[in-house]
Amino acid sequence: MSVTLSQGRIGFASRLGFGASGIGTLYRDVSEAQAAEVLAEAYDGGMRYFDSAPLYGHGLSEHRLGSFLRTIDRKTVTVSTKVGRYLVPPYGETVNYGLWASPLRLKPVFDYSYAGTMRSLEQSASRLGIAEFDLIYIHDVDRFTHGDAYERRFNEAIEGCYRALDDLRKAGHIKAIGVGVNEGDVATRFIKACSLDALMMAGRYTLLDRGAEADLLPEARRQGVEIVVAGVFNSGILAVGPGNSGTTFDYGAPPEDVVIRAKAIEAICDRYGVPLQATAIQFPFRNPQVSAAVIGMSRPERIAQNLGWAELSIPEALWGEIEQLFEPVRRQLKQE
């Protein structure tokens, strides 16, 4: 697979994208120098799509990505960020910084209204140092994030976020509108409710999770919506292998059936002498609806490693064996 091949009407500058959550200190501290190095390595390696969000490091990710963007030709890259939150000083409040090891000391505020969307974009423009956006995702409008408030937040996002972004798209200030969520039925609902250009789906179209095949991918194909895949390693189990202690699946302990499936896939890869990680990265691109995949990285050595896995030649017979393994799962999805 070519990592630099543009796909679809959005025209991603590379198929493999750099997910900037890591440089926002997701799980571990990352210095300014390390962040600058990993971004430069990614660009020099041929990655030309960079994705961030206000949430990542509470603005730190966008700030660092913006510093890098000012060193290159802006026209050579695709840049996306997200709306749904803006940042405010906590003014003495106790802020839960969650997964971020060393974020900016700012408080994220959920706001999917029209005005809140504009405020979020103004802040992102200042941190990134750009006025025109390639792609903006409406972020985290799902049950996991909002619980009982999901229905209200969904309606707010349609009436607020989407309307604001659509006005900006019509005026030529943003090229494309997307939604970034982790739940397939929510993503499908968005595609049916408004005119989207892209959908970022994390963890639901991977070697281990084919949930997107049931409704999301067919609806995206009907509506002409491009798919951007995130979470190709399902948060760790496909990056380090199912047999390693401490491995995670979707940020938690992997269920037994997932471990069994992962070990079976790993055994197939071993027979063909193909790294499990290469298979995980390349799998989504077998579907023509997938235009790009975003991988989060915060260590320079991971850049060459992931690019190498993305370019590795994989025998068609290996894919055939994995499809046979998944046939019972696919039949179950159709029944549901």
N, C-alpha and C positions, 0 to 999 in steps of 0.2 A: 504494500500500500504506500502511496506517496503522501507524506505529511504536508506537502505544500500545494496540493491540488485544491483549488477553490471549487465549491459545490453549490448548486442551487442559485436562486435569485438573490439571496442576501450576499453571496460572494465572499464567504469567509476566506481570509487571506491565507489560512492554513487549516487543514482538517484536524490536526492535533492542537488543542488549545492549552494555554497555561492558566491554571486555576490559582488565583492569587490569595486564597485563604491562608495558605502556609506562611506567606510573608507578612500576614497580619498577626502572626504568632499563635496560630492554631496549635494547641497542645504543648508547644515548646517556644522558648524565646529565640528570636532571630534578630541579629544586629542589623543596623543600617547597611553596613558593608556587605554582610551576607546576602541581604535582600537584593542589593544592587548587583552583586555577582551572579546570583541565580537568574535574575531577569536578563542580564546580558548574555549568559550562557544559553538561555532559551532562545533568544532572538538570533544569536549567532548560529545556533543549531537548526534554524529554519522554522521555529514556531512564530507565527505571526498573528495569532488570535489570543488576546488577553482578556480574562474575565475577572471582575471583582464585585464588591458590594459594600454599601455603607456598614453593614454588620461586621464585616471581617476586620477584626482588631479595632472595632468601633472607630472606623475611619482611617486606621493606620495603613491598611492594605491599599486603599485608593491613594493615599498620600504618597506611599512609596512607589506605586505604579506610575503616578503622575510625574514624579521626579525622573523616572526612567524614560517616560514618553518624551520628555523635553530634550532628550539626548539623541533622538532618532527622527527620521522622516515620518511624520504622522500618517502620511498616505500609504505607508508600507504595511500597516497593521489594522486589524479589526479589533475594536475595543467595545466591551459590553460591561454594563453595571446594572444595578437593580434599584427599584423603588418599593416603598411600603414602610420604610423607616427613615426618620431623620435623626440627627444627633443634637443633644443639648447638654450644657454643663449641668452636673448633678446638684450643684449648690448645696452641699452638705448631706445630700441623700446617700444612703448606702447602695451601691450598684453591684449587682451580681455579674461578674465578668465571665462566668461560665467557662467555656473551653479555651478562652484566650489567655495566654500566659503573661503577656505584657502589652495590653492594648492601650490606646489613648484613653485618658480618664474622662470619657464622655458617656452619656446615657442614651441608648437607643429608644426611640419612641415610635410605636406603631401608628401609622396614619396612612390610610388608603384613599383619603379624600383628594379632590382635585387640587386644593391649595397645598395639602401635605405632599402630594406628588411633585408639584413645582418647587416646593421648599427642599425636598430631598435632592432633586436634580440640580438645583442651584448650588447646594453644598458639594455634591459630587463633582460638578464642573470646576469648582474652586480647588478641590483636592487633586483632581486629575489634570487640571490645566487645559481642558478642552471645552469648546463651546458647542460643537456638533457631535452627536452620538451615533454610532453605527447601529447599536442594538440595546434596548432597555427591556429588562425583564421585570414583571410584577412578581414580587418575592414572597414566598412562604404563606400563601393564602390556603391553608390546609387544616385538617382536623388535628394533626399532631401539634401544630403550633398554637392553634386558637381554641381547641376543645369545643365547648358549648357555644362559643362566640363565632364559630366558623361560618355559619349561614349569614350572619350580619356582616362579617368581614368580606365574604365573597361578594355580596351585593354592593358593599361600599367600594370594593375594587373595580367592579364593572362600571358603576356610576361615577367614580372618582378617578382612580388610576388610569383605567383604559380610556376614558373620555379625554383626559389631559394628554396622554401619550398620542392618541389619535389626532388631536388638534396639532400637536407638534410634528407628527408625521406628515400631515397634510401641508403644513407650512414649510416642510423640508428641513426642520431642525434635528430630527432623528430619522434614520433610514428604516428602522424595523422595530416592531413591538413583539415581545415574547412574554412567556410566563415561566417561572422557575419554581417547581414544586416536587414533592417526593411521592405523591399519591396519584396513581393512574386515573382513577375515576374523576378526581378533581381536575386533572389536566384535560381530560376529555370534555368535561363540562365547560371549561374555559374556551376550548376550541370551537364548541358549538355556540357559545354565547357571544363571541366577538371575532373580529377579523384579525387574526394573529399571523405573524410571519414565521415565528419560531417558538419552540417549546423545549425548555431545558428540563430533562427528567433525570433525577439522581437515583441510581441503584435499582431501577425497575426494568432495565433492559440490559442484562449482563449474562455472563455464563451461568450464573446461579439463579437468577430471577428473571423470568420471562413474562412477568405480569403485564407489561405494556403491549404484548401481542394480542391480548384479548379484545381491547377496545381502543386504546390510545393510538397505536400505529395505523390500524385501518381508518380511523376517523381523520388522523393527520394526513394520510394519503388522499382521502376524499376532498379535504379542504385545502390541500396544497401547503401544509404547514411543515417547515423543516424541523427535524429533531436534532437537538444537541444533547449528547449523553454525558452525564457526570457520574461519578461513583463507580467506575468500571471495575474497581477492585472490591466493591461492597464493603468499604471502609477498612479492609485489611486482610481478609481471609484469602483473597486471590493475589495479594501482593507478597505475602510471606509464606503462603501454603497452609492447608488445613491441619497439618500435623504439628505445628509449632504452638508452644504454650503462649497464652496471652493474646492469641489471634481474635479478631472481632468480626462480626457480621452486622452491618448497618449499625455500628457503634455500640453493640452489645455482645453478650456471649452468643455464639452461633448455636442454633437448634441442632439436635442430633441429625435430623434428616438433611439439613444443609451441609453438615460435616461429611456425611456419607456421600452426598452428591459431589461435593468438592473433591473428595479423595478419588472418586471414580473418574472425574475429569482429569485430575492430576495424573492418574495412572495412564490414561490415554495419551496425554502429552508426553509422559516419560517414554512410552513405547516408540514415539516418533522423534524423540530427542528435541522436543520443542518446549521452551520454558512456559510454565503456566501463565506467567505475566504477559507474555507476548500474545497468547491466545485470548486473554482477557481484554487487552487493548484493541485487538483487531476484530473481535467478534461483532461489535455493534455495526461496523462498517459493511458487513455482509448484507445489511438491509439498505436499499437505495434511499430510504427516507431519512437516513442519518447523514447529516452534513458535516458534523464536527463532534469531537469528544474532548472534554476538558479534564485535565489531570492536575491535581494539586501537588505542588512540589516546593520545598523550601531548602533543599540541599543541592548544590551545584552538580555533584556526581550523579544525581538522579536524572538529570536532563539527558545526558548521553545514553544512559541506561534505557530510559523510556523510549527515546527516539530509535534506538537500536531494536528494541522489541517491536515497535510499530512498523519497522521496515523489514523485519525478518520474514523470509518465505515460509509459509505453512502449507503442508500437503493437503489437498482437498479431501483425501481419505480421512484425515484427522477430524475435519469438520463433520464428515458423514457419520463417524462414530459418536460424536457428541450429540448430533441430531437424533440418532437412534436412542441414545440414553434419555433424551428429553421427550420422546414421543408420548409416554404416559402422562407427563406433566402437561403437555400441550392438549391432549384429549380432555384432561380434567378442566383446564381453563375454558375450553369450548363449552363444556357442560354447565359451568358456572355462569 
